[in-house]
Amino acid sequence: MPLTNTTTQEGLAPDWLIPDWPVPAQVRSLCTTRQGGVSQGPYAGLNLGLHVADDAAHVAINRQRLASGIGSRPVFLNQVHGTACVAIDATTSDGTEADACTTVQPGAVCTVMVADCLPVLFAAMDGSRVAAAHAGWRGLLGQGGKGVLEATLESFRPLAQVDAARDAPELIAWLGPCIGPSAFEVGDEVRAAFVEAQPDTSAFFAAHTAGKWWADLPGLVRYRLQAAGVRRMFGNDGSTAWCTVNNPSRFFSHRRDRVSGRFAACIWLE
């Protein structure tokens, strides 16, 4: 699927992505790019990360531009490449430690920042809940078959149900830009960890050089989502247009630049 779903909505930078997926009308979502901000140098454009040594005043302006564009304050997490998913509302403070967030409250904007990792947005098809997850390889892998995606999906399942899978609402997911399959080099230990947990994931690693592999992060995410029961997935298909490394004018990439800004994927209920 080519990456062509850019925005023309008033108040949003024309280069930002509006996910093309069949969500209920009250579900809103977007993914920023480098366009629309005031940061300079390696952070040039709309850097939203305060933790990357950019000018804090520039980041504040960038964050305000995003908030103004969507009409609500994005909640920025302290992401640690873990598996925790937290529930947020409009009063949740920035800096809450987690790598995913979810809400049922209109106006609370679930937000994850990335610069090679894969942002995943979730929506219940009955419009009752949304979530956003930051999926790098560590959080995706997790422990014992449970990573950040599985933790996020649990938030959609009703509590105290005998058959939670049966009673959970239908979910769909949108995968945002990330490092692509021809750019994500990992070592033997990363591949071994995934294959030991789920042997079928060997299909998402291609031999590169001695002790090194190309990892298909979008493929791994889709595999884990499908294994967890998500049947409808949209967005990143692993093609070059979605690759952060290979699109320097559009996306930040830590792997490419080492010193880099962060863009964000957001989802909320109106």
N, C-alpha and C positions, 0 to 999 in steps of 0.2 A: 504494500500500500504506500504510494508516494506521500510525502509529507507536504500537503497543500492546504491544510485547514487553518489558515491564518485569519485574524480578526479584522473586521471593519467596524466594530462597535465603538461608539463615541466614548472617549475617555481612556481607551486602551491603545497601546502602541500597535501599529498595523502589522508588526511582525510577530506578535504574540500568537500562540496557538489556542484555538478553541476546539476542544475535543469533539470529534464527529462520532457520536454514539447515541443510541436511542434511550436517553434517560427521561424521567418525568419532567414536566415543565418547571417544577420548583427546584430542580437540581441544577446548579450552575457550576461551571468549572473552567479553568484556563491554565495555561503553562506559559510563563514568561520566557523571553530570550534575552540577548544582550541589549536589545534596543529599548530606548526610552529613559535612560538614566543619566546621571551626571558624574559617575566615577571615572577616574583617569588611569592611564598606564595599563598594567596587566589586568586591571579590574574594569577597564573601559566599558561604559554603558551602565546597565541596570544591575550592578552587583547588589545582592540582598543579604550577603553574609557579613556579620559583624566580627566574625572570628578569624578572618583571613588577612588582617593587618591593613585593610583599606581605611581611608579617612572616615571616621565614624559619622561626621556631619554629612558626607556624601551618601553613606548608607541610609541615614535617617531620611534624607530627601527621597532616595529611591524607594524606600519602604512606604513613605507617604504617598508617592505617586501610584504605587500598586494599590494601596488602600483606597485612594480616591477613585481609581479606575473601576474597582469592583464594588465600591460603596460600603465596605465593611473593613474592619481591621483584621488582617491575617495574623494568625497565632503562629509565631516562629518557635520551633522546638530547639532544644539543645540536643542535637543528634549525635549519638555515640557509636553507631554501627552495631546496635544491639537489636533486641526483638520486642521491646515493650511498646504497647499501644495504650494511649491514655484518652479518656473522654474529656472533651473540652466544651466550654461555652464561651459566650462573649466576654466574660470576665477573666478567663484564663490568662495568666501572665506569660509573656515571652520567656523563653529559657527553661521551660519545663523539660526535664530529661526524658526523652523517648525518641523512637524512630518511626512512630506512626501515631496518628490521632484520629478520633472519630467523634461525631456529634449527631444529636437529634434535634438540636435547637437552631431555628432559623437565625441567620446573621453571624453565626460562629464559623469562621473560615479555617478549615483544616488545611495546613500548609506544610510541605516538605521541600527542603532545599537540596539541590544536587549540582554536581559538576563532573559527572561520569556515571555515578550510580543511577539506578532506574527508579523514577517516581511512578507509583501505581495509585490510581484513583479508583475508588469503589463507590457504587451506589446501589441501594436497594430499589428494586423496580416498583415497589409501592410508595416510594418517595419518603420513607420514614427515617432513613439514616444514610449518612455518607461517611467516607473515611479516606485518608491519604497515608501512604506508606513509602518509606525510603529504603529501597532494596539494593544494597551493595552485596558483595558475595558473602561477607560475614553474617550480616543480618538475614540474608536469604537462606543460608545454610542452617543457622541456629544450632540447636542440639536435639538429638533424638527425633529428627523429622519435624520439629516445630521451630519455625523461624518467624521473622517479622510478618510475613504474609499470613501464616496460619493464626498468629496472635491477633491480627487485624480482623480476619474473618470471624473469629470467635465473638467479636463484639456485635455481630449481626444476629447471632443465635439467641433465641429467648432463654432467659434463665429458668431453672427449675422445670425444664421440659423433659419428659421421658425420652422423646425422640426429637432431639434438637435439629437434626438434619432435615427431618420431615417438615418441621414447623418453621424453619428459617425462611425468610423472604427470598425470592429470586434475586441474585446479585449479578451485576455486570462489572467489568473492570476495563480501565483504559491505561495503557502503558505509554509513558512519555519518552522523550529522547534520553539516550544513554550512550556509553561507550559501545561501539559496535563489534561484531564477531571477528572482524579483521584487524582490530586494534587493541583488544583486551588480552594482553599476554599475562599468563599466570604460571606459577611453578607446579612441579609434580605434587606438592603437598596440598594445593588447593583442589586439583582434580581428584586426588585420592580421597579427600574428605567427602566430596560430593558423591563419588562413585561408591564409596563404602556405605554411605547412608542410603543411596538409591542407585543401584547398578545401571539402570536405564539412562541415567544422566551422562554416561560416557559418550552418548551421541552428540553432546553439546560441547565437546572438546576436540579440537583438531591439532595434530602434532605440528609443532613449529620448529624449534631447535632442541638440542639435547637438554632435557629437563624442563622445557618450556612448552606451553600449549596456548592456542587461541581459544578463549572461552566465549561462548555465545550467551551473554547475559539475558537478552530478551527471550531466547529459547528456554533457558533455565527457569525464568520467571513464569513463562506460560506453562511449562511442565508442572511446576509446583502448584500453580493456581488450578490447573485441570485436575491434578491429583487430589486437591482439596475440595473439589466439587464445583468450581466455577466453569461454566460451559461457554459463556459469551465474553470474548475479549476483543478489544479494539486498540487501535494505535500502533505502536512500534512493532514492526514486523522483521526487524533486523537489517533492513536495507540501509544503504549509505546515507540517505537523506536524514535518517534519525540518529546518526552517529555524532556524538559530541566532539570526538577527536577530529573527525574529518570535515567539520563545518565551523572553522574558527571564527568567522564573521558573525555567526548566529548564536553559538553556544559556548559557554565557559567549559573548560576541560582541565582538571587538575593533572591528569595523566599526560596531557600534551604540553602544558605550560608550567606545571609545578606551582607557580604563583598564579592564582586564578580566583575569579569571583565565583558567585553561586547564583543560579537561576532557580525558580520555584514553580511547583505545581500546586494549585489550590482547588478546593471543592467546598461548596457550601449549599445550604438550603435557603430559599427565599420564603 
